[in-house]
């Protein structure tokens, strides 16, 4: 596997290294090079030169499209290898890596390759009134050098989301994966190199945000930053970026809510709700960590939910029988445990889980049991704050208005779910929810055609869809005066 930084088209080993851990076993699986401030400056310089010299934007849109399709195919050609590496590095079950993350990453590059010409099409507007006659042409141009900062929970997929859009729009890129999970990002760099993209168009640097974050985000040669991660880190990035004003996209935390109405298909709601919180060990921004169930069906729902949660098979991530793997690190597990202990002190009821499993085969990994909590009040930390683990709070409601109020009682507003057979009620409730994405009778359906992003403390800006693509462009307005006899109104202002 590649372990060096990828700068200006070449892999570079550095003296400073970091061990990469397999969360399933606690074993070291690689040592990757860490970037110094000098390495970051070199990566930014390479991206700046490649952009200014039009090594990427100087290509025709058809040529740009072909390069992106090569990347897409390159991911598919290495699908098995990438899935195994992603599972080894993150601890997510191999079934998820194989059937969700890797093919979705390839499809994202393909989608934006096939739609970039349509999305970049200019628009002409005619202006004709008593004062002026003009024509405006609205042009979409790339932002320039874009820094992409990717979290550890979906290393390849989120990197692909951002890269596909940024490259399709014509930008050059510096990608910083999490130093916990850099391996598939470095393999993606190899795929990009093999696809033949000009040197400097894509650069990959690995390092802690504390060490290289400021150098990366404050640099005036950087035109835009797209960040997915925690609110704490997001605030630091905004602080750094304010030194030289630039555009930012912030996809931050979530405390998403699911509303289960009494007329819902209960079996589907239970099974899907399990997925909505325990997929990827609950380490998802969109995890439905608060579930509100109508009183009439509360007992049935919670009994079924707890029973099935207790039957989820924990195991080594590389085993196709495993349904839930380990958390990313011991620190993340300790964070989850701290929330459980505080919930107990607050008199919440732990219905299942909340502990480290005692199975001998799991003792060296960072495993944590699926946890269900009831009797939770809105002021409790486990209700308000993002645990980022397999921990869910289930509460009851009597009227839909009550459920909406509870769902909206959060600083976050990323996503939500509604379960009901009444489509009119679902649409009305969706309008009442403060969330950037609302799923009705499903969960987690991400489509390249549709934008994704949150409100409030969940951030701003969109990924995916035409709207997400256009985030990586700047809008230029070219105005041509069409005055009669080619003499515009301003001609007469100081006319002599």
Rosetta blueprint (number, residue, H / E / L):
1 X L
2 X L
3 X L
4 X L
5 X E
6 X E
7 X E
8 X L
9 X L
10 X E
11 X E
12 X E
13 X L
14 X L
15 X L
16 X L
17 X E
18 X E
19 X E
20 X E
21 X E
22 X E
23 X L
24 X L
25 X L
26 X L
27 X E
28 X E
29 X E
30 X E
31 X E
32 X E
33 X E
34 X L
35 X L
36 X L
37 X H
38 X H
39 X H
40 X H
41 X H
42 X H
43 X H
44 X H
45 X H
46 X H
47 X H
48 X H
49 X H
50 X H
51 X H
52 X H
53 X L
54 X L
55 X L
56 X L
57 X L
58 X L
59 X L
60 X L
61 X H
62 X H
63 X H
64 X H
65 X H
66 X H
67 X H
68 X H
69 X H
70 X H
71 X H
72 X H
73 X H
74 X H
75 X H
76 X H
77 X H
78 X L
79 X H
80 X H
81 X H
82 X H
83 X H
84 X H
85 X H
86 X H
87 X H
88 X H
89 X H
90 X H
91 X L
92 X L
93 X L
94 X H
95 X H
96 X H
97 X H
98 X H
99 X H
100 X H
101 X H
102 X H
103 X H
104 X H
105 X H
106 X H
107 X H
108 X H
109 X H
110 X H
111 X H
112 X H
113 X H
114 X H
115 X H
116 X H
117 X H
118 X H
119 X H
120 X L
121 X L
122 X L
123 X E
124 X E
125 X E
126 X E
127 X E
128 X E
129 X L
130 X L
131 X L
132 X L
133 X E
134 X E
135 X E
136 X E
137 X E
138 X E
139 X E
140 X E
141 X E
142 X E
143 X L
144 X L
145 X E
146 X E
147 X E
148 X E
149 X E
150 X L
151 X L
152 X L
153 X L
154 X L
155 X H
156 X H
157 X H
158 X H
159 X H
160 X H
161 X H
162 X H
163 X H
164 X H
165 X H
166 X H
167 X H
168 X H
169 X L
170 X L
171 X L
172 X E
173 X E
174 X E
175 X E
176 X E
177 X L
178 X L
179 X L
180 X L
181 X L
182 X L
183 X H
184 X H
185 X H
186 X H
187 X H
188 X H
189 X H
190 X H
191 X H
192 X H
193 X H
194 X H
195 X H
196 X L
197 X L
198 X L
199 X L
200 X L
201 X L
202 X E
203 X E
204 X E
205 X L
206 X L
207 X L
208 X L
209 X H
210 X H
211 X H
212 X H
213 X H
214 X H
215 X H
216 X H
217 X H
218 X H
219 X L
220 X L
221 X L
222 X L
223 X L
224 X E
225 X E
226 X E
227 X E
228 X E
229 X L
230 X L
231 X H
232 X H
233 X H
234 X H
235 X H
236 X H
237 X H
238 X H
239 X H
240 X H
241 X H
242 X L
243 X L
244 X L
245 X L
246 X L
247 X E
248 X E
249 X E
250 X E
251 X E
252 X L
253 X L
254 X L
255 X L
256 X L
257 X E
258 X E
259 X E
260 X E
261 X L
262 X L
263 X L
264 X L
265 X L
266 X H
267 X H
268 X H
269 X H
270 X H
271 X H
272 X H
273 X H
274 X H
275 X H
276 X H
277 X H
278 X H
279 X H
280 X H
281 X H
282 X H
283 X L
284 X L
285 X L
286 X L
287 X L
288 X L
289 X L
290 X E
291 X E
292 X E
293 X E
294 X E
295 X H
296 X H
297 X H
298 X H
299 X H
300 X H
301 X H
302 X H
303 X H
304 X H
305 X H
306 X H
307 X H
308 X H
309 X H
310 X H
311 X L
312 X L
313 X L
314 X E
315 X L
316 X L
317 X L
318 X L
319 X L
320 X L
321 X L
322 X L
323 X L
324 X E
325 X L
326 X L
327 X L
328 X L
329 X L
330 X H
331 X H
332 X H
333 X H
334 X H
335 X H
336 X H
337 X H
338 X H
339 X H
340 X H
341 X H
342 X H
343 X H
344 X H
345 X H
346 X L
347 X L
348 X L
349 X E
350 X E
351 X E
352 X E
353 X L
354 X L
355 X L
356 X L
357 X L
358 X L
359 X L
360 X H
361 X H
362 X H
363 X L
364 X L
365 X L
366 X L
367 X L
368 X L
369 X L
370 X L
371 X E
372 X E
373 X E
374 X E
375 X L
376 X L
377 X L
378 X L
379 X L
380 X L
381 X H
382 X H
383 X H
384 X H
385 X L
386 X L
387 X L
388 X L
389 X L
390 X L
391 X E
392 X E
393 X E
394 X E
395 X E
396 X E
397 X E
398 X L
399 X L
400 X H
401 X H
402 X H
403 X H
404 X H
405 X H
406 X H
407 X H
408 X H
409 X L
410 X L
411 X L
412 X E
413 X E
414 X L
415 X E
416 X E
417 X E
418 X E
419 X E
420 X L
421 X L
422 X L
423 X H
424 X H
425 X H
426 X H
427 X H
428 X H
429 X H
430 X H
431 X H
432 X H
433 X L
434 X L
435 X L
436 X L
437 X E
438 X E
439 X E
440 X E
441 X L
442 X L
443 X L
444 X L
445 X L
446 X L
447 X L
448 X L
449 X L
450 X L
451 X L
452 X E
453 X L
454 X L
455 X E
456 X E
457 X L
458 X L
459 X E
460 X E
461 X L
462 X L
463 X E
464 X L
465 X H
466 X H
467 X H
468 X H
469 X H
470 X H
471 X H
472 X L
473 X E
474 X E
475 X E
476 X E
477 X E
478 X E
479 X E
480 X E
481 X E
482 X L
483 X L
484 X H
485 X H
486 X H
487 X L
488 X L
489 X H
490 X H
491 X H
492 X H
493 X L
494 X L
495 X L
496 X L
